[in-house]
Amino acid sequence: MTESLANPNAGIIEAWNTILYDKFCRYEHLLIEGLGKHGSQIFAHYPPTEGMKVLDVGCGFGDTTVQLGQLVGAAGQATGVDCAENFIAAASKRCQELGVENAAFIVRDVQVDALGGPYDAAYSRFGTMFFNSPVAAMRNIHKSLRPGGTLNMSVWRRRQDNPCFFVAQQVVEQFIQPEDKDENAITCGPGPFSMAGPDMVSDQLQAAGFTDVQFIRFDAPLCMGKSIDEALNFARDLGPAGEAIRLASAKATSLVKEIEQALREAFTQFQREDGLWADSSTWLVRARKPH
């Protein structure tokens, strides 16, 4: 049996553990600063209490897991889970360097693997949008929670409400179409806006066994780069625009100068003295496992 047949998410895991990991490392400072604003809002609206045992889903570099460990205190425990071994290695290193003793990390595919527990709560900052089968993944999270436990997550709202990503996507789509995708390119999964619709996400959570689903909108400016060159590189490497360019690399390579010039012109509207800033918008979601 091939790996892809043994695990339907093998290609996605490979992408996150190789190509996307390398790109995330390149822009770690922008991602942690920008995404951190949304992550901190999850903790502000749905804070864990001291002594809790919590799970951080799609923990990435582990900065949210470290925060959770600090919030639950010495009597609590934070466990970060990610499908990519390289992210878990980076998260573990961060935790050790900061001297956080009540945080640990595990490599698991949240959609199919046992997650341990039972946990009092699960948190996820943009870690739930890339599952091929989101209901299966959330059902697995549900299984890992104690009765009465909660899932608390941030997910991107509509791409139209996120010009920090959408403007670059619109520019790239003038040059690259879905049919230009390279035949053997591996993907990151459904994509960052797959959970933008609250009705659909509510249905998914309820199908996974959750109740009391709540949504809070949160908007904040996001730094796309400290300079137009950094913002340009960020857009070409990450987000929907970067994914489109990567998946159609053969055609994109031949149009690189045209795409770059169009992006530069589109980004002038976002320039400030301290960098390029555009609006970002998320849903802060909470759901509960019934007693």
C-alpha positions in Angstrom: 0.0 0.0 0.0 1.4 3.4 -1.0 1.7 6.2 1.6 -1.0 8.2 -0.2 -3.4 5.3 0.1 -2.5 4.6 3.7 -3.0 8.3 4.7 -5.2 10.4 2.4 -3.5 13.5 3.8 0.0 12.4 3.0 0.5 15.0 0.2 -0.8 17.8 2.4 1.5 16.8 5.3 4.5 16.7 2.9 3.7 20.2 1.7 3.5 21.6 5.3 6.7 19.7 6.3 8.8 20.9 3.4 7.9 23.7 1.0 5.5 25.5 3.3 7.6 25.1 6.4 10.6 26.7 4.6 8.5 29.6 3.5 6.9 30.1 7.0 10.4 30.2 8.5 11.3 33.0 6.1 8.4 35.1 7.3 8.1 33.9 10.9 8.4 37.4 12.3 5.4 38.7 10.2 3.3 35.6 10.8 3.8 35.5 14.6 3.2 39.3 14.9 0.2 39.5 12.6 -1.5 36.2 13.4 -0.8 36.8 17.1 -3.3 39.6 17.2 -6.0 37.2 16.3 -4.7 34.4 18.6 -4.6 36.8 21.5 -8.3 37.6 20.9 -9.2 33.9 21.3 -7.6 34.0 24.7 -9.2 37.3 25.6 -12.7 36.1 24.7 -12.4 32.4 25.7 -9.6 32.3 28.3 -8.4 29.1 29.8 -8.1 29.0 33.6 -5.3 27.9 35.8 -4.8 24.2 36.1 -6.5 23.4 32.8 -5.2 20.7 30.4 -5.4 22.2 26.9 -4.7 21.2 23.3 -3.3 23.6 20.7 -4.4 22.3 17.2 -2.1 23.1 14.3 0.4 24.7 16.7 3.0 25.6 14.0 6.0 27.4 15.6 4.5 26.8 19.1 4.0 30.5 20.1 0.4 29.9 21.0 1.2 26.7 22.9 3.7 28.7 25.0 1.0 31.3 25.7 -1.4 28.6 26.7 1.1 27.1 29.0 1.6 30.5 30.7 -2.1 31.0 31.0 -2.9 27.6 32.6 0.0 28.0 35.0 2.3 25.4 36.6 -0.6 23.2 37.6 -1.9 23.1 34.0 -0.5 21.5 30.8 -0.5 22.7 27.2 0.0 20.2 24.4 0.7 21.4 20.9 -0.1 19.2 17.9 0.9 19.5 14.3 1.1 17.2 11.3 4.5 18.5 10.3 7.6 17.2 12.2 9.6 20.3 11.3 7.1 22.6 12.9 7.1 20.4 16.0 10.9 20.5 16.2 10.8 24.3 15.9 8.1 24.5 18.5 9.9 22.3 21.0 13.1 24.4 20.6 11.1 27.6 21.3 9.6 26.1 24.4 13.0 25.0 25.7 14.7 28.3 25.0 11.9 30.1 26.9 12.0 27.7 29.8 8.3 26.8 29.6 8.1 23.5 31.5 4.3 22.8 31.2 4.1 22.7 27.4 4.8 19.6 25.2 4.4 18.8 21.5 3.3 15.8 19.5 3.3 15.0 15.8 -0.2 13.9 14.8 -2.6 14.1 11.9 -5.5 15.6 13.7 -7.9 14.2 11.2 -7.0 10.5 11.8 -4.7 10.1 14.8 -5.4 9.7 18.5 -4.7 13.0 20.3 -4.5 11.9 23.9 -6.5 13.7 26.6 -9.0 14.1 27.9 -8.4 17.9 27.6 -10.4 20.6 29.2 -10.3 22.7 26.1 -8.8 22.8 22.6 -7.5 26.0 20.9 -6.5 26.6 17.3 -5.2 29.8 15.7 -5.8 29.2 12.0 -5.1 25.5 12.3 -8.4 24.0 11.3 -8.9 25.3 7.7 -6.7 22.8 5.9 -8.4 19.5 6.6 -9.6 17.5 3.7 -12.4 16.2 6.0 -13.1 18.9 8.6 -15.9 17.1 10.2 -13.7 14.0 10.8 -11.0 16.2 12.3 -13.4 18.1 14.6 -15.0 14.8 15.6 -11.5 13.6 16.6 -10.9 16.8 18.6 -14.3 16.3 20.2 -13.3 12.8 21.2 -10.2 14.1 23.0 -12.2 16.6 25.1 -13.8 15.9 28.5 -17.6 16.3 28.7 -18.2 20.1 28.8 -14.9 20.9 27.2 -14.7 23.5 24.5 -13.1 24.0 21.1 -12.0 27.6 20.6 -10.6 28.6 17.2 -9.9 31.5 14.9 -10.6 31.1 11.2 -10.4 33.6 8.3 -13.6 35.3 7.2 -14.4 35.9 3.6 -11.4 36.7 1.4 -13.2 39.9 0.3 -12.9 41.0 3.9 -9.1 40.3 4.0 -7.5 42.6 1.4 -4.1 41.7 3.1 -4.4 38.5 1.0 -7.2 39.1 -1.5 -5.6 41.9 -3.4 -2.6 39.9 -4.2 -4.8 36.9 -5.2 -6.8 39.1 -7.6 -3.6 40.3 -9.2 -2.2 36.8 -9.7 -5.4 35.5 -11.1 -5.1 38.0 -13.9 -2.1 35.9 -15.1 -2.7 32.4 -13.7 -5.8 30.2 -13.9 -6.7 27.0 -12.1 -6.1 25.0 -15.2 -2.4 26.2 -15.2 -1.6 24.0 -12.2 1.4 21.7 -12.6 0.3 18.1 -12.7 2.5 16.8 -9.8 2.3 19.8 -7.5 1.4 19.0 -3.8 -1.2 21.3 -2.2 -1.6 22.7 1.3 -5.2 21.5 1.6 -8.6 23.3 1.1 -7.1 26.7 1.8 -7.2 29.5 4.4 -10.8 30.6 3.5 -12.4 27.2 3.7 -14.1 28.0 7.0 -15.2 31.5 6.2 -19.0 30.8 6.2 -20.5 30.6 9.7 -23.5 28.6 8.7 -21.3 25.9 7.1 -18.9 25.9 10.0 -21.7 25.7 12.5 -23.1 22.7 10.6 -19.7 21.0 10.6 -19.3 21.5 14.3 -22.7 20.2 15.1 -22.1 17.2 12.8 -18.9 16.5 14.8 -21.0 16.5 18.0 -20.5 20.0 19.3 -23.2 22.3 20.6 -23.6 26.0 21.7 -21.6 27.3 18.7 -20.7 30.9 18.9 -19.1 33.4 16.4 -17.4 36.7 17.2 -16.1 38.9 14.4 -12.6 40.4 14.9 -10.9 42.8 12.6 -7.3 44.1 12.8 -4.7 45.6 10.5 -2.1 43.1 9.4 1.5 44.0 8.4 2.2 42.6 4.9 5.9 43.5 5.1 8.2 46.2 6.5 8.9 47.3 2.9 7.3 46.9 -0.5 9.9 44.3 -1.4 9.2 42.2 1.7 5.4 42.5 1.1 6.0 41.4 -2.6 8.1 38.4 -1.5 5.5 37.5 1.1 2.7 37.6 -1.4 4.6 35.5 -3.9 5.5 32.9 -1.4 2.4 32.5 1.0 -1.3 32.9 1.0 -3.7 32.3 -1.9 -1.5 34.2 -4.3 1.7 32.4 -3.3 -0.1 29.0 -3.5 -1.4 29.8 -7.0 2.1 30.8 -8.1 3.7 27.7 -6.6 1.1 25.3 -8.1 1.5 26.8 -11.5 5.2 27.4 -11.3 5.9 26.6 -14.9 3.7 29.3 -16.2 4.4 31.7 -13.3 8.1 31.6 -14.0 7.6 32.9 -17.5 5.4 35.7 -16.2 7.4 36.7 -13.1 8.3 40.2 -14.2 4.7 41.0 -15.2 3.3 39.6 -12.0 5.8 41.5 -9.9 5.1 44.8 -11.5 1.3 44.4 -11.1 1.7 43.5 -7.4 3.9 46.5 -6.8 1.3 48.8 -8.3 -1.5 47.1 -6.3 0.4 47.4 -3.0 1.1 51.1 -3.2 -2.3 51.7 -1.5 -1.2 49.9 1.6 2.1 51.8 2.2 2.7 53.6 5.5 5.9 54.9 7.1 6.2 51.7 9.2 5.5 49.2 6.4 2.6 48.0 4.3 -0.7 47.4 6.2 -4.0 46.0 5.2 -7.2 44.9 6.9 -7.7 41.3 8.1 -10.9 39.8 9.4 -11.5 36.6 11.3 -14.2 34.6 13.1 -13.5 33.7 16.8 -15.4 30.5 17.2 -16.4 28.5 20.3 -18.2 25.2 20.5 -18.9 22.9 23.4 -18.9 19.1 23.9 -22.1 18.3 25.8 -21.9 16.9 29.3 
